[in-house]
């Protein structure tokens, strides 16, 4: 029998991937709910997704035509909108503006209105209970053809998938599992669109029924582990001690947002549980109601590096 706490627990592809990659990162982000900072690439990606969604609306057909014919940077309305969105998240630079413009231009050039198929509403939210586990997420675009449902997902990162991420991509498998339930008369295919790679932007993957049935057992096991996750599991599988230590620090400047010490704030409900957290106290004061308590806390840095404060960045 599945206990009620298990049934209420919700998995997402990103949550599972973080758990697999580093138990400390999972603990800080999901279990302790300590805030991190969204990186520039993710912020640009969010803006691109917003614009793709808006330009599908019939009332914005003129703006779509401007974007295709003139380009984002030559459309006064779209250019102003992009700059305003970038400024709102404190990343407005000319480089970021032109990067965003190029990504949007590429996305709009790739069968944007799904000729020959029926494009469903964008950013389709799903919350599906499979008994042993429950999955949530958003589908950027779903297109119904005669016997196929194509799930399209925009990617704005600097790298394309390789290895397991390409051949057995967890996000694609979850999309396919959900699509098989939502559209039982259509075979699911997932198409990742890498917006920083104009020469070869599309990667398509599909999975057999046997593979998707196997995924159910895997996700049931993962959900059971995460439902029972506790402080004692924080150091059970840290990236630092594996070939995934790039998750701690990579390149010349990037490092895990939880590596160092910092103060933050939380809003607590009547039971003392964290509702939301932020490094910005004013942000939480706007969300606070009479049933919530504001509390200041300190993250002491990653416990995996506690006894190794002098990190060799090139190790």
ABEGO torsion letter per residue (X at the ends): XBBAAAAABBBBAAAAAAAAABAAAAAAAAAAGBBBBBBAAAAAAAAAAAAAAAAABAAAAAAAAAAAAAEAAABAAAAAAAAAAAAAAGABBAAAAAAAAAAAAAAAABGAAGBGBBBBBBGBBBBBBAGABBBBEBBABBBBBAABBBBBBBBABABBBBEAAAABBAAAAAAAAAAAAABAABBBBBBBBBAABAABABBBBBBBAAAAAAAAAAAAAAAAAAAABBAAAAAABBAAABAAAAAABBEAABBBAAABBBBBBBBBBAAGBBABBBABAAAAAAABBAABBBBBBBBAEBAAAAABABBBAAX
